[in-house]
């Protein structure tokens, strides 16, 4: 399973990568922003994208919108990662077309299983 | 104005007493005068009477004179009631009658009848009582008849009898005239006295009235002064209050405002008086709106502090706190509103919350890295660590989890207090809530061999399931943390009126009385070291309280130090009760919390 992580925080990307790769035995690619993420999604065709919400220049919702409007990436499931754990925020993000929302801080030991569970459920 | 002339009716007994007094006044000069006359007569008897008669007649005259002087002395020295005036007068007349009859008898001279004639006329002039006059005249006539029958030649009877008749007639005539005159005079005098007494009474009353008026005036002046002082006192307080005070009539029309209101709303005193309160609200509205407004404000704000939005003259909308109370005066019903501009406070609150939210949010990002790194290290994902390094990393991971918990709690509390935490209410089985909650703490309880005893319940609550579970987990984990090993924790849920009471009883050290209210405040724990030794952030019970209050319920604790604690919550059992609790809790929830806790 190939997962694309889009997050402007290098450290978060590294932790997520370690959790998904070492614990979840997944193939992981990452991007440090929305534009790079879209490009890598087109090129790499990942099975799912973990997308940070708050990013400079192109934030999570804008990136999601671009991904969904791009026929090459429209079918890739997107899971948001957010530090805002409010129910209304989670609902709002889901309504934008995300498969689910995972909250920060996440446990890298459980991240892979959480991603798998979301993908299997949907 | 027509004044009625008062009639002064004289009672007969009073007039009789007055006439007695007139007679009484005559007794003293008459007894003295007659006494002197009888002394002179005694001398005359010595000089003129034959030796055979002189001793008797002189003796009689002297005795008479002595008795008269004695009477005079008595009248001067002793207080004698006027009731005795006629009897004493009769006594004097009797003495004169006795002398006259003795002269007539011993001298057998019809000429001596003249003494009796004088006596009859004299008593007519003296007495003011028909009865006593009749007695003396009767006695005189009878005495004369007896002596005349025995000692006087018959030819003199006609002449002196006729003279007696004339004397009696004259005496009666004089007596009648005198009675009439004296009755009238005494009547006038008495009426005069009564009038005078009445006038004096009126004068006294008038004086008293004047004094009363002066007293009243004095008191009134004092009262006015006290009132002015009190008014100045109150006015000074009202004028210098930082809180605005608006007085309206029962329709909400502004009657008065203090300077703070002018400052808060930006209107001058003159601009506000006579205007409806709605002028100060965001939407002035129609007449009907204005009427509805006061009814709404009355129900909402009477006797308690509520928050409203106001509109300044500049058009700026701002929050203020309002507390209404009503009072009554002769002019009718009034309302007074205490107004406090809380815009600055709200702004500070908003900034504070924004700060907490931002800080908490910004903390999450680095914490994600820290916690994630430590988890990976501790789990050995990145390779086995030396024993001591493993221990240190485990400590660091545990504390990073604790720090995340603290941030989550702070965010939860901030959202609860700002009303931003969304609640999804439904009617739920309490048994399911308890089962889920107990399951969450079962592992922790088992570590300490603590039994979790949950009594069966069929109660239902109107609640947000996740939040209620959060509360129960918090109460249960607290109970586990503070229970001795191998003890038991009992959980019960019972229907009480329109709410369900859930009780969590532990056998721990208990909560000292002085901490029972404080522990529901943020960062308050019984022992300062509890957060380190027992874990927890010090926010758990504050969050529980906020959540329960969002349910319009109440939370409290009963405890005996050293014998455990029972934390309890009461929440509405259905939708209807929830809304009834909304109204009641405004009035009494805080009191109930205090009573119970």
Contacts between the chains, C-beta under 8 A, distances in Angstrom:
chain1	res1	chain2	res2	distance
A	9	B	365	6.0
A	9	B	369	7.5
A	11	B	366	7.5
A	11	B	368	7.9
A	11	B	369	3.8
A	12	B	365	6.8
A	12	B	368	5.7
A	12	B	369	6.1
A	12	B	372	7.9
A	14	B	369	7.8
A	15	B	368	6.8
A	15	B	369	5.5
A	15	B	372	3.5
A	15	B	373	6.1
A	15	B	376	7.2
A	16	B	372	7.6
A	18	B	372	7.6
A	18	B	376	5.4
A	18	B	381	6.8
A	18	B	382	7.3
A	19	B	372	6.6
A	19	B	376	6.8
A	19	B	381	8.0
A	22	B	376	7.2
A	22	B	381	4.7
A	22	B	382	7.3
A	23	B	376	7.8
A	23	B	379	7.6
A	23	B	381	5.9
A	83	B	361	5.1
A	83	B	364	4.1
A	83	B	365	6.1
A	83	B	368	7.8
A	84	B	361	6.7
A	85	B	408	7.5
A	85	B	411	7.4
A	86	B	415	7.0
A	86	B	420	7.3
A	86	B	421	7.9
A	86	B	422	7.4
A	87	B	422	5.0
A	88	B	422	5.6
A	104	B	364	5.1
A	104	B	365	6.7
A	104	B	368	4.6
A	105	B	364	5.6
A	105	B	367	4.9
A	105	B	368	3.7
A	105	B	371	5.0
A	105	B	372	7.0
A	105	B	404	5.5
A	106	B	368	6.4
A	106	B	372	7.1
A	107	B	371	7.3
A	107	B	372	7.2
A	107	B	375	5.7
A	108	B	372	4.3
A	108	B	375	5.6
A	108	B	376	5.4
A	108	B	381	7.9
A	109	B	375	5.1
A	109	B	376	7.1
A	109	B	379	5.4
A	109	B	381	7.4
